[in-house]
């Protein structure tokens, strides 16, 4: 039998061209993997830069001032891809009708928010959550009808709040925590009839108040606002004007120029109103029969239930005329007292002079007699 021999190639005897090809292939694969890693890293950096420094469509970003300008773009909602380092956001002159809760959490560093001239008809609670650094809020020229209580409680650094040119008819007694930093408060050109004093007292640092062009009802309930405004002006505050729209005697008059002495205190709730309220509260209880009342008592109760005429408010012209007449009368009385004093002094002087003459005449003979006596005694 023939013998079989197994021949193995020796590594040292392998063709060098084959080794070089294998090495080049390995280098190529390594280069491709490195390029893929670099491309992935570059794509990640681009995405990150787009997230951090990207600008929403239809908006203009200014990196130097960290402001975003989206005005007059026909926007119906707040852009969702705002840069998180934004400090000033201009959204005025758009068509935004609704703001959801936490609508600005993507821009926590925001200091100025301008929503002027949109179509906002209401603000839901929590719409400004996350804006701990907001200082200026402009909501003018919208369609706001009311404001929820504690709406601005998440804005501790707020300095300027402008609610002008809306349709607000009522403001709650509190819109959040006391605004220790608020200096400007504007509610002009709305439909306000009353303004609670407690709301203004929650603004200890306010210096500018804009209240004109509202439907102020200058009745007894507005007297507390008048007294607060007088104290506010005395301390250096500035307020434009509060022109009364009702009642008729004060229509067109400035609230601050009406003497507070002419205001009558607000009437206390009547006994009939209290009894009716008690009746409404106890309507669920069974009715207790009452004995029949006499005819005279019925007539008395009927007379008490008759509407009584309301007292007419004092007329300012009559009050001024009364003051003038009182001054004239006091002046005449003073002149009469002066004339009486002059007459008394003159009469006393004349009387003293008339009584002094006989005394002088009688003293002459007495002196003569005394002289004679002295001469006789000397002799």
C-alpha atoms as a printed R data frame, in Angstrom:
    type eleno elety resid chain resno        x       y       z
1   ATOM     1    CA   UNK     A     1    0.000   0.000   0.000
2   ATOM     2    CA   UNK     A     2    1.091   3.446  -0.668
3   ATOM     3    CA   UNK     A     3    1.498   5.841   2.238
4   ATOM     4    CA   UNK     A     4   -0.483   9.046   2.538
5   ATOM     5    CA   UNK     A     5    1.186  12.187   3.753
6   ATOM     6    CA   UNK     A     6   -0.595  15.305   4.989
7   ATOM     7    CA   UNK     A     7    1.079  18.500   3.966
8   ATOM     8    CA   UNK     A     8    0.150  21.655   5.939
9   ATOM     9    CA   UNK     A     9    1.122  25.079   4.736
10  ATOM    10    CA   UNK     A    10    3.679  26.763   6.878
11  ATOM    11    CA   UNK     A    11    2.795  30.223   8.083
12  ATOM    12    CA   UNK     A    12    6.062  31.541   7.045
13  ATOM    13    CA   UNK     A    13    5.531  30.184   3.558
14  ATOM    14    CA   UNK     A    14    2.072  31.911   2.981
15  ATOM    15    CA   UNK     A    15    1.934  34.342   0.116
16  ATOM    16    CA   UNK     A    16    2.594  37.931   1.381
17  ATOM    17    CA   UNK     A    17   -0.041  39.298  -0.966
18  ATOM    18    CA   UNK     A    18   -2.683  37.284   0.824
19  ATOM    19    CA   UNK     A    19   -1.635  38.685   4.255
20  ATOM    20    CA   UNK     A    20   -1.651  42.235   2.932
21  ATOM    21    CA   UNK     A    21   -5.156  41.830   1.540
22  ATOM    22    CA   UNK     A    22   -6.431  40.495   4.825
23  ATOM    23    CA   UNK     A    23   -4.841  43.399   6.701
24  ATOM    24    CA   UNK     A    24   -6.347  45.937   4.360
25  ATOM    25    CA   UNK     A    25   -9.754  44.325   4.789
26  ATOM    26    CA   UNK     A    26   -9.493  44.525   8.554
27  ATOM    27    CA   UNK     A    27   -8.415  48.158   8.368
28  ATOM    28    CA   UNK     A    28  -11.320  48.950   6.061
29  ATOM    29    CA   UNK     A    29  -13.853  47.377   8.394
30  ATOM    30    CA   UNK     A    30  -12.353  49.235  11.337
31  ATOM    31    CA   UNK     A    31  -12.471  52.481   9.401
32  ATOM    32    CA   UNK     A    32  -16.106  51.892   8.477
33  ATOM    33    CA   UNK     A    33  -17.037  51.260  12.121
34  ATOM    34    CA   UNK     A    34  -15.206  54.425  13.209
35  ATOM    35    CA   UNK     A    35  -16.985  56.463  10.544
36  ATOM    36    CA   UNK     A    36  -20.332  55.039  11.628
37  ATOM    37    CA   UNK     A    37  -19.585  55.991  15.247
38  ATOM    38    CA   UNK     A    38  -18.567  59.493  14.213
39  ATOM    39    CA   UNK     A    39  -21.735  59.877  12.162
40  ATOM    40    CA   UNK     A    40  -23.868  58.721  15.080
41  ATOM    41    CA   UNK     A    41  -22.073  61.133  17.409
42  ATOM    42    CA   UNK     A    42  -22.504  63.987  14.952
43  ATOM    43    CA   UNK     A    43  -26.207  63.188  14.569
44  ATOM    44    CA   UNK     A    44  -26.624  63.182  18.347
45  ATOM    45    CA   UNK     A    45  -24.888  66.541  18.638
46  ATOM    46    CA   UNK     A    46  -27.089  67.981  15.894
47  ATOM    47    CA   UNK     A    47  -30.245  66.728  17.605
48  ATOM    48    CA   UNK     A    48  -29.061  68.115  20.927
49  ATOM    49    CA   UNK     A    49  -28.252  71.495  19.390
50  ATOM    50    CA   UNK     A    50  -31.648  71.527  17.721
51  ATOM    51    CA   UNK     A    51  -33.354  70.845  21.016
52  ATOM    52    CA   UNK     A    52  -31.327  73.438  22.948
53  ATOM    53    CA   UNK     A    53  -30.869  76.154  20.359
54  ATOM    54    CA   UNK     A    54  -33.652  75.391  17.896
55  ATOM    55    CA   UNK     A    55  -36.214  78.052  16.931
56  ATOM    56    CA   UNK     A    56  -39.894  77.288  16.332
57  ATOM    57    CA   UNK     A    57  -41.296  77.633  12.876
58  ATOM    58    CA   UNK     A    58  -42.741  81.091  12.084
59  ATOM    59    CA   UNK     A    59  -40.750  82.584  14.974
60  ATOM    60    CA   UNK     A    60  -37.566  84.619  15.124
61  ATOM    61    CA   UNK     A    61  -35.035  83.815  17.847
62  ATOM    62    CA   UNK     A    62  -32.418  86.207  19.160
63  ATOM    63    CA   UNK     A    63  -29.733  84.230  21.031
64  ATOM    64    CA   UNK     A    64  -27.974  87.364  22.256
65  ATOM    65    CA   UNK     A    65  -31.006  88.430  24.336
66  ATOM    66    CA   UNK     A    66  -32.608  84.970  24.710
67  ATOM    67    CA   UNK     A    67  -35.842  86.284  23.245
68  ATOM    68    CA   UNK     A    68  -38.310  84.632  20.870
69  ATOM    69    CA   UNK     A    69  -40.530  86.775  18.643
70  ATOM    70    CA   UNK     A    70  -43.670  85.045  17.349
71  ATOM    71    CA   UNK     A    71  -45.884  88.087  16.860
72  ATOM    72    CA   UNK     A    72  -48.298  88.458  13.897
73  ATOM    73    CA   UNK     A    73  -47.910  84.860  12.734
74  ATOM    74    CA   UNK     A    74  -51.525  83.740  12.972
75  ATOM    75    CA   UNK     A    75  -50.716  81.221  15.712
76  ATOM    76    CA   UNK     A    76  -53.608  79.390  17.359
77  ATOM    77    CA   UNK     A    77  -51.500  77.803  20.123
78  ATOM    78    CA   UNK     A    78  -48.227  78.303  21.939
79  ATOM    79    CA   UNK     A    79  -45.305  76.688  20.039
80  ATOM    80    CA   UNK     A    80  -44.168  73.483  21.699
81  ATOM    81    CA   UNK     A    81  -40.477  73.622  20.703
82  ATOM    82    CA   UNK     A    82  -39.454  76.839  22.429
83  ATOM    83    CA   UNK     A    83  -35.816  77.068  23.542
84  ATOM    84    CA   UNK     A    84  -35.647  76.356  27.280
85  ATOM    85    CA   UNK     A    85  -33.313  79.307  27.922
86  ATOM    86    CA   UNK     A    86  -35.893  81.823  26.610
87  ATOM    87    CA   UNK     A    87  -36.261  84.932  28.778
88  ATOM    88    CA   UNK     A    88  -38.672  87.020  26.669
89  ATOM    89    CA   UNK     A    89  -41.549  85.579  24.648
90  ATOM    90    CA   UNK     A    90  -43.632  87.729  22.287
91  ATOM    91    CA   UNK     A    91  -46.960  86.125  21.316
92  ATOM    92    CA   UNK     A    92  -48.986  89.268  20.713
93  ATOM    93    CA   UNK     A    93  -51.232  89.870  17.692
94  ATOM    94    CA   UNK     A    94  -52.097  86.213  17.119
95  ATOM    95    CA   UNK     A    95  -55.276  84.103  17.296
96  ATOM    96    CA   UNK     A    96  -54.680  82.115  20.481
97  ATOM    97    CA   UNK     A    97  -58.046  81.216  22.016
98  ATOM    98    CA   UNK     A    98  -57.058  78.759  24.734
99  ATOM    99    CA   UNK     A    99  -54.069  78.127  26.965
100 ATOM   100    CA   UNK     A   100  -53.845  74.659  28.553
101 ATOM   101    CA   UNK     A   101  -52.585  74.058  32.058
102 ATOM   102    CA   UNK     A   102  -48.784  74.257  32.371
103 ATOM   103    CA   UNK     A   103  -48.550  75.774  28.901
104 ATOM   104    CA   UNK     A   104  -45.134  77.332  29.577
105 ATOM   105    CA   UNK     A   105  -43.276  74.642  31.506
106 ATOM   106    CA   UNK     A   106  -40.785  74.333  28.627
107 ATOM   107    CA   UNK     A   107  -39.471  77.843  29.343
108 ATOM   108    CA   UNK     A   108  -38.914  77.931  33.124
109 ATOM   109    CA   UNK     A   109  -36.543  80.918  32.937
110 ATOM   110    CA   UNK     A   110  -39.131  83.198  31.315
111 ATOM   111    CA   UNK     A   111  -39.229  86.764  32.712
112 ATOM   112    CA   UNK     A   112  -41.475  88.577  30.184
113 ATOM   113    CA   UNK     A   113  -44.608  87.155  28.549
114 ATOM   114    CA   UNK     A   114  -46.621  89.223  26.075
115 ATOM   115    CA   UNK     A   115  -50.062  87.878  25.100
116 ATOM   116    CA   UNK     A   116  -51.562  91.175  23.932
117 ATOM   117    CA   UNK     A   117  -54.282  91.219  21.296
118 ATOM   118    CA   UNK     A   118  -55.280  87.567  21.154
119 ATOM   119    CA   UNK     A   119  -58.674  85.868  21.553
120 ATOM   120    CA   UNK     A   120  -58.382  84.533  25.103
121 ATOM   121    CA   UNK     A   121  -61.786  84.322  26.799
122 ATOM   122    CA   UNK     A   122  -60.634  82.572  29.990
123 ATOM   123    CA   UNK     A   123  -57.586  81.293  31.838
124 ATOM   124    CA   UNK     A   124  -57.614  77.859  33.438
125 ATOM   125    CA   UNK     A   125  -55.988  77.333  36.840
126 ATOM   126    CA   UNK     A   126  -52.351  76.315  36.596
127 ATOM   127    CA   UNK     A   127  -51.788  77.920  33.214
128 ATOM   128    CA   UNK     A   128  -48.733  79.784  34.527
129 ATOM   129    CA   UNK     A   129  -47.279  76.947  36.613
130 ATOM   130    CA   UNK     A   130  -43.507  76.732  36.462
131 ATOM   131    CA   UNK     A   131  -42.905  80.434  35.773
132 ATOM   132    CA   UNK     A   132  -41.175  81.210  39.047
133 ATOM   133    CA   UNK     A   133  -39.131  84.031  37.465
134 ATOM   134    CA   UNK     A   134  -41.855  85.816  35.475
135 ATOM   135    CA   UNK     A   135  -41.847  89.571  36.120
136 ATOM   136    CA   UNK     A   136  -43.976  91.121  33.335
137 ATOM   137    CA   UNK     A   137  -47.311  89.699  32.138
138 ATOM   138    CA   UNK     A   138  -49.311  91.508  29.440
139 ATOM   139    CA   UNK     A   139  -52.880  90.266  28.798
140 ATOM   140    CA   UNK     A   140  -54.368  93.414  27.273
141 ATOM   141    CA   UNK     A   141  -56.848  93.469  24.384
142 ATOM   142    CA   UNK     A   142  -58.261  90.002  24.877
143 ATOM   143    CA   UNK     A   143  -61.798  88.794  25.662
144 ATOM   144    CA   UNK     A   144  -61.394  87.851  29.314
145 ATOM   145    CA   UNK     A   145  -64.678  87.960  31.241
146 ATOM   146    CA   UNK     A   146  -63.524  86.726  34.643
147 ATOM   147    CA   UNK     A   147  -60.441  85.541  36.504
148 ATOM   148    CA   UNK     A   148  -60.232  82.470  38.688
149 ATOM   149    CA   UNK     A   149  -59.232  82.924  42.298
150 ATOM   150    CA   UNK     A   150  -55.563  82.189  42.995
151 ATOM   151    CA   UNK     A   151  -54.858  82.231  39.254
152 ATOM   152    CA   UNK     A   152  -51.464  83.871  39.648
153 ATOM   153    CA   UNK     A   153  -50.315  82.064  42.771
154 ATOM   154    CA   UNK     A   154  -47.329  80.526  40.927
155 ATOM   155    CA   UNK     A   155  -45.876  83.957  40.009
156 ATOM   156    CA   UNK     A   156  -44.060  85.164  43.148
157 ATOM   157    CA   UNK     A   157  -41.728  87.528  41.231
158 ATOM   158    CA   UNK     A   158  -44.435  89.296  39.215
159 ATOM   159    CA   UNK     A   159  -43.853  93.062  38.992
160 ATOM   160    CA   UNK     A   160  -46.225  94.253  36.251
161 ATOM   161    CA   UNK     A   161  -49.692  92.885  35.491
162 ATOM   162    CA   UNK     A   162  -51.727  94.488  32.703
163 ATOM   163    CA   UNK     A   163  -55.354  93.353  32.264
164 ATOM   164    CA   UNK     A   164  -56.565  96.403  30.346
165 ATOM   165    CA   UNK     A   165  -59.030  96.403  27.447
166 ATOM   166    CA   UNK     A   166  -60.886  93.210  28.332
167 ATOM   167    CA   UNK     A   167  -64.468  92.510  29.440
168 ATOM   168    CA   UNK     A   168  -63.773  91.724  33.092
169 ATOM   169    CA   UNK     A   169  -66.804  92.500  35.251
170 ATOM   170    CA   UNK     A   170  -65.571  91.139  38.569
171 ATOM   171    CA   UNK     A   171  -62.262  90.563  40.316
172 ATOM   172    CA   UNK     A   172  -62.009  88.141  43.245
173 ATOM   173    CA   UNK     A   173  -60.737  89.255  46.615
174 ATOM   174    CA   UNK     A   174  -57.554  87.255  46.048
175 ATOM   175    CA   UNK     A   175  -55.649  86.210  42.938
176 ATOM   176    CA   UNK     A   176  -52.948  84.286  44.759
177 ATOM   177    CA   UNK     A   177  -50.414  84.850  47.475
178 ATOM   178    CA   UNK     A   178  -49.690  88.485  48.480
179 ATOM   179    CA   UNK     A   179  -47.786  90.136  45.635
180 ATOM   180    CA   UNK     A   180  -44.908  91.669  47.530
181 ATOM   181    CA   UNK     A   181  -43.096  92.659  44.327
182 ATOM   182    CA   UNK     A   182  -45.997  93.933  42.208
183 ATOM   183    CA   UNK     A   183  -45.542  97.631  41.355
184 ATOM   184    CA   UNK     A   184  -47.906  98.138  38.371
185 ATOM   185    CA   UNK     A   185  -51.538  96.971  38.268
186 ATOM   186    CA   UNK     A   186  -53.744  97.970  35.316
187 ATOM   187    CA   UNK     A   187  -57.430  97.087  34.842
188 ATOM   188    CA   UNK     A   188  -58.560 100.078  32.800
189 ATOM   189    CA   UNK     A   189  -61.154  99.781  30.024
190 ATOM   190    CA   UNK     A   190  -63.077  96.858  31.510
191 ATOM   191    CA   UNK     A   191  -66.584  96.468  32.951
192 ATOM   192    CA   UNK     A   192  -65.772  96.660  36.652
193 ATOM   193    CA   UNK     A   193  -68.375  98.157  38.993
194 ATOM   194    CA   UNK     A   194  -66.729  97.316  42.316
195 ATOM   195    CA   UNK     A   195  -63.191  96.586  43.475
196 ATOM   196    CA   UNK     A   196  -62.566  94.874  46.783
197 ATOM   197    CA   UNK     A   197  -60.161  96.648  49.086
198 ATOM   198    CA   UNK     A   198  -58.629  93.330  50.195
199 ATOM   199    CA   UNK     A   199  -57.259  92.753  46.694
200 ATOM   200    CA   UNK     A   200  -55.385  96.067  46.766
201 ATOM   201    CA   UNK     A   201  -54.136  95.502  50.287
202 ATOM   202    CA   UNK     A   202  -52.426  92.324  49.015
203 ATOM   203    CA   UNK     A   203  -50.146  94.578  46.912
204 ATOM   204    CA   UNK     A   204  -47.983  96.395  49.485
205 ATOM   205    CA   UNK     A   205  -45.422  97.551  46.883
206 ATOM   206    CA   UNK     A   206  -47.790  98.793  44.166
207 ATOM   207    CA   UNK     A   207  -47.049 102.336  42.954
208 ATOM   208    CA   UNK     A   208  -49.067 102.675  39.729
209 ATOM   209    CA   UNK     A   209  -52.805 101.972  39.445
210 ATOM   210    CA   UNK     A   210  -54.782 102.306  36.214
211 ATOM   211    CA   UNK     A   211  -58.533 102.141  36.895
212 ATOM   212    CA   UNK     A   212  -60.219 104.519  34.448
213 ATOM   213    CA   UNK     A   213  -62.892 103.719  31.846
214 ATOM   214    CA   UNK     A   214  -64.857 101.213  33.905
215 ATOM   215    CA   UNK     A   215  -68.502 101.125  35.006
216 ATOM   216    CA   UNK     A   216  -67.852 102.205  38.577
217 ATOM   217    CA   UNK     A   217  -70.930 102.201  40.800
218 ATOM   218    CA   UNK     A   218  -70.145 104.936  43.334
219 ATOM   219    CA   UNK     A   219  -72.479 103.783  46.089
220 ATOM   220    CA   UNK     A   220  -71.760 103.191  49.747
221 ATOM   221    CA   UNK     A   221  -69.897  99.965  48.963
222 ATOM   222    CA   UNK     A   222  -67.249 101.900  47.026
223 ATOM   223    CA   UNK     A   223  -66.507 104.158  49.996
224 ATOM   224    CA   UNK     A   224  -63.834 101.745  51.282
225 ATOM   225    CA   UNK     A   225  -62.064 101.939  47.896
226 ATOM   226    CA   UNK     A   226  -62.192 105.736  48.045
227 ATOM   227    CA   UNK     A   227  -60.622 105.821  51.505
228 ATOM   228    CA   UNK     A   228  -57.902 103.357  50.432
229 ATOM   229    CA   UNK     A   229  -57.091 105.412  47.317
230 ATOM   230    CA   UNK     A   230  -56.811 108.603  49.363
231 ATOM   231    CA   UNK     A   231  -54.315 106.906  51.670
232 ATOM   232    CA   UNK     A   232  -52.508 105.434  48.647
233 ATOM   233    CA   UNK     A   233  -52.079 108.876  47.046
234 ATOM   234    CA   UNK     A   234  -50.967 110.377  50.355
235 ATOM   235    CA   UNK     A   235  -48.144 107.802  50.495
236 ATOM   236    CA   UNK     A   236  -46.927 108.746  46.999
237 ATOM   237    CA   UNK     A   237  -48.893 106.342  44.813
238 ATOM   238    CA   UNK     A   238  -50.192 107.320  41.373
239 ATOM   239    CA   UNK     A   239  -53.711 106.554  40.129
240 ATOM   240    CA   UNK     A   240  -55.316 107.846  36.935
241 ATOM   241    CA   UNK     A   241  -59.011 108.375  37.762
242 ATOM   242    CA   UNK     A   242  -62.175 106.628  38.916
243 ATOM   243    CA   UNK     A   243  -65.103 108.187  37.045
244 ATOM   244    CA   UNK     A   244  -68.530 107.171  38.338
245 ATOM   245    CA   UNK     A   245  -71.004 105.647  35.896
246 ATOM   246    CA   UNK     A   246  -73.797 105.361  38.486
247 ATOM   247    CA   UNK     A   247  -75.853 106.364  40.417
248 ATOM   248    CA   UNK     A   248  -77.223 109.374  38.573
249 ATOM   249    CA   UNK     A   249  -76.243 112.052  41.167
250 ATOM   250    CA   UNK     A   250  -72.560 111.055  40.829
251 ATOM   251    CA   UNK     A   251  -72.518 110.111  37.142
252 ATOM   252    CA   UNK     A   252  -69.458 111.616  35.485
253 ATOM   253    CA   UNK     A   253  -67.899 112.681  38.790
254 ATOM   254    CA   UNK     A   254  -64.471 111.616  39.977
255 ATOM   255    CA   UNK     A   255  -64.739 109.354  43.002
256 ATOM   256    CA   UNK     A   256  -61.760 111.039  44.655
257 ATOM   257    CA   UNK     A   257  -63.411 114.488  44.427
258 ATOM   258    CA   UNK     A   258  -66.685 113.509  46.099
259 ATOM   259    CA   UNK     A   259  -66.635 114.435  49.820
260 ATOM   260    CA   UNK     A   260  -66.849 111.240  51.807
261 ATOM   261    CA   UNK     A   261  -69.063 113.032  54.333
262 ATOM   262    CA   UNK     A   262  -71.855 112.883  51.745
263 ATOM   263    CA   UNK     A   263  -71.782 109.087  51.714
264 ATOM   264    CA   UNK     A   264  -74.326 107.415  53.913
265 ATOM   265    CA   UNK     A   265  -73.443 104.093  55.554
266 ATOM   266    CA   UNK     A   266  -74.701 101.007  53.792
267 ATOM   267    CA   UNK     A   267  -78.007  99.825  55.304
268 ATOM   268    CA   UNK     A   268  -77.905  96.687  57.385
269 ATOM   269    CA   UNK     A   269  -79.898  93.687  56.153
270 ATOM   270    CA   UNK     A   270  -83.531  94.092  57.174
271 ATOM   271    CA   UNK     A   271  -85.353  91.792  59.561
272 ATOM   272    CA   UNK     A   272  -87.620  90.591  56.752
273 ATOM   273    CA   UNK     A   273  -84.577  89.558  54.696
274 ATOM   274    CA   UNK     A   274  -83.067  87.730  57.658
275 ATOM   275    CA   UNK     A   275  -86.341  85.946  58.361
276 ATOM   276    CA   UNK     A   276  -86.635  84.927  54.712
277 ATOM   277    CA   UNK     A   277  -83.081  83.582  54.780
278 ATOM   278    CA   UNK     A   278  -83.843  81.636  57.943
279 ATOM   279    CA   UNK     A   279  -86.941  80.333  56.251
280 ATOM   280    CA   UNK     A   280  -84.930  79.151  53.254
281 ATOM   281    CA   UNK     A   281  -82.428  77.426  55.515
282 ATOM   282    CA   UNK     A   282  -85.137  75.725  57.516
283 ATOM   283    CA   UNK     A   283  -87.416  74.866  54.608
284 ATOM   284    CA   UNK     A   284  -86.614  71.188  55.048
285 ATOM   285    CA   UNK     A   285  -88.094  71.210  58.550
286 ATOM   286    CA   UNK     A   286  -91.820  70.530  58.997
287 ATOM   287    CA   UNK     A   287  -93.961  73.616  59.312
288 ATOM   288    CA   UNK     A   288  -95.214  74.420  62.796
289 ATOM   289    CA   UNK     A   289  -98.820  75.671  62.897
290 ATOM   290    CA   UNK     A   290  -99.280  79.134  64.351
291 ATOM   291    CA   UNK     A   291 -102.370  80.573  66.039
292 ATOM   292    CA   UNK     A   292 -104.439  82.954  63.946
293 ATOM   293    CA   UNK     A   293 -103.499  86.587  64.354
294 ATOM   294    CA   UNK     A   294 -105.895  89.396  65.003
295 ATOM   295    CA   UNK     A   295 -106.974  91.829  62.326
296 ATOM   296    CA   UNK     A   296 -105.068  94.707  63.923
297 ATOM   297    CA   UNK     A   297 -101.846  92.730  63.970
298 ATOM   298    CA   UNK     A   298 -102.315  91.829  60.332
299 ATOM   299    CA   UNK     A   299 -102.744  95.462  59.404
300 ATOM   300    CA   UNK     A   300  -99.572  96.322  61.350
301 ATOM   301    CA   UNK     A   301  -97.571  93.585  59.622
302 ATOM   302    CA   UNK     A   302  -98.916  94.711  56.275
303 ATOM   303    CA   UNK     A   303  -97.832  98.262  56.965
304 ATOM   304    CA   UNK     A   304  -94.365  97.047  57.952
305 ATOM   305    CA   UNK     A   305  -94.036  95.062  54.731
306 ATOM   306    CA   UNK     A   306  -94.864  98.057  52.560
307 ATOM   307    CA   UNK     A   307  -91.825  99.358  50.659
308 ATOM   308    CA   UNK     A   308  -90.380 102.443  52.237
309 ATOM   309    CA   UNK     A   309  -89.066 105.263  50.090
310 ATOM   310    CA   UNK     A   310  -85.311 105.297  49.842
311 ATOM   311    CA   UNK     A   311  -83.594 108.414  51.134
312 ATOM   312    CA   UNK     A   312  -82.427 110.652  48.351
313 ATOM   313    CA   UNK     A   313  -78.677 111.234  48.291
314 ATOM   314    CA   UNK     A   314  -77.480 114.672  49.247
315 ATOM   315    CA   UNK     A   315  -76.983 117.105  46.394
316 ATOM   316    CA   UNK     A   316  -73.481 118.511  46.074
317 ATOM   317    CA   UNK     A   317  -74.783 121.939  45.021
318 ATOM   318    CA   UNK     A   318  -77.070 122.128  48.040
319 ATOM   319    CA   UNK     A   319  -74.176 121.188  50.294
320 ATOM   320    CA   UNK     A   320  -71.962 123.920  48.810
321 ATOM   321    CA   UNK     A   321  -74.759 126.489  49.136
322 ATOM   322    CA   UNK     A   322  -75.252 125.466  52.757
323 ATOM   323    CA   UNK     A   323  -71.557 125.951  53.471
324 ATOM   324    CA   UNK     A   324  -71.575 129.402  51.823
325 ATOM   325    CA   UNK     A   325  -74.667 130.569  53.705
326 ATOM   326    CA   UNK     A   326  -73.215 129.301  56.984
327 ATOM   327    CA   UNK     A   327  -70.005 131.214  56.335
328 ATOM   328    CA   UNK     A   328  -71.884 134.429  55.560
329 ATOM   329    CA   UNK     A   329  -73.967 134.136  58.719
330 ATOM   330    CA   UNK     A   330  -70.868 133.497  60.832
331 ATOM   331    CA   UNK     A   331  -69.180 136.520  59.271
332 ATOM   332    CA   UNK     A   332  -72.135 138.778  60.033
333 ATOM   333    CA   UNK     A   333  -72.233 137.524  63.629
334 ATOM   334    CA   UNK     A   334  -68.516 138.211  64.021
335 ATOM   335    CA   UNK     A   335  -68.937 141.764  62.671
336 ATOM   336    CA   UNK     A   336  -71.783 142.369  65.088
337 ATOM   337    CA   UNK     A   337  -69.645 141.147  67.981
338 ATOM   338    CA   UNK     A   338  -66.799 143.465  66.934
339 ATOM   339    CA   UNK     A   339  -69.208 146.414  66.686
340 ATOM   340    CA   UNK     A   340  -70.625 145.619  70.125
341 ATOM   341    CA   UNK     A   341  -67.127 145.469  71.593
342 ATOM   342    CA   UNK     A   342  -66.214 148.869  70.066
343 ATOM   343    CA   UNK     A   343  -69.434 150.419  71.313
344 ATOM   344    CA   UNK     A   344  -68.836 149.077  74.837
345 ATOM   345    CA   UNK     A   345  -65.290 150.406  74.952
346 ATOM   346    CA   UNK     A   346  -66.387 153.829  73.684
347 ATOM   347    CA   UNK     A   347  -69.247 154.038  76.166
348 ATOM   348    CA   UNK     A   348  -66.929 153.088  79.037
349 ATOM   349    CA   UNK     A   349  -64.404 155.756  78.055
350 ATOM   350    CA   UNK     A   350  -67.041 158.490  77.790
351 ATOM   351    CA   UNK     A   351  -68.571 157.519  81.107
352 ATOM   352    CA   UNK     A   352  -65.200 157.545  82.850
353 ATOM   353    CA   UNK     A   353  -64.422 160.988  81.441
354 ATOM   354    CA   UNK     A   354  -67.812 162.411  82.474
355 ATOM   355    CA   UNK     A   355  -67.462 161.085  86.017
356 ATOM   356    CA   UNK     A   356  -63.956 162.527  86.358
357 ATOM   357    CA   UNK     A   357  -64.931 166.238  85.925
358 ATOM   358    CA   UNK     A   358  -66.935 166.831  89.235
359 ATOM   359    CA   UNK     A   359  -64.126 165.267  91.185
360 ATOM   360    CA   UNK     A   360  -61.701 167.800  89.828
361 ATOM   361    CA   UNK     A   361  -64.052 170.738  90.667
362 ATOM   362    CA   UNK     A   362  -64.646 169.673  94.264
363 ATOM   363    CA   UNK     A   363  -60.982 169.094  94.896
364 ATOM   364    CA   UNK     A   364  -60.219 172.796  94.371
365 ATOM   365    CA   UNK     A   365  -61.998 174.283  97.448
366 ATOM   366    CA   UNK     A   366  -60.705 171.482  99.605
367 ATOM   367    CA   UNK     A   367  -57.140 172.391  98.658
368 ATOM   368    CA   UNK     A   368  -57.877 176.087  99.455
369 ATOM   369    CA   UNK     A   369  -59.290 175.315 102.858
370 ATOM   370    CA   UNK     A   370  -56.316 173.145 103.660
371 ATOM   371    CA   UNK     A   371  -53.978 175.987 102.665
372 ATOM   372    CA   UNK     A   372  -55.787 178.437 104.923
373 ATOM   373    CA   UNK     A   373  -55.547 176.094 107.829
374 ATOM   374    CA   UNK     A   374  -51.825 175.745 107.297
375 ATOM   375    CA   UNK     A   375  -51.413 179.544 107.209
376 ATOM   376    CA   UNK     A   376  -53.391 180.108 110.391
377 ATOM   377    CA   UNK     A   377  -51.446 177.466 112.230
378 ATOM   378    CA   UNK     A   378  -48.163 179.065 111.147
379 ATOM   379    CA   UNK     A   379  -49.312 182.442 112.403
